[in-house]
Amino acid sequence: MSKVMKILEQIQELTEELNSGSRSLYKQLSELDKQMSQIYHEAEVNEFNKDDGYELMIKLQNIARKRREIKMEISCFDKASRTLELDDEFNKKMSRAKGKVEAKQRENIQYAHWLKEDAAYIEA
């Protein structure tokens, strides 16, 4: 595989890593939201003494703080994706770039017959 094709592959891999990191964080956020809802429900339907109420609030506080950390991280992932414009149009551009590089490699090989045996140059 040519150096430029390796770079394009790395860009695609890093783009997917950025997108999957964001998806993973949204899943964690959803799980924390469910936990908070359970605590709200518990607070709604039960009676508490001071100790039990305090314990429940500490539990809620810990979940809320973890949720805040995840939301902050999501905002960074989202900002990076929007700034880099990592959308469907970007994916189309990457595919076009890879296709054009492969076509250029096939065109170039006619001028360098000795590379025809070098599969690393023409493999994509």
Secondary structure as GFF3:
##gff-version 3
##sequence-region A 1 124
A	DSSP	alpha_helix	3	45	.	.	.	ID=ss1
A	DSSP	alpha_helix	50	84	.	.	.	ID=ss2
A	DSSP	alpha_helix	88	109	.	.	.	ID=ss3
A	DSSP	three_ten_helix	113	115	.	.	.	ID=ss4
A	DSSP	alpha_helix	119	122	.	.	.	ID=ss5
###
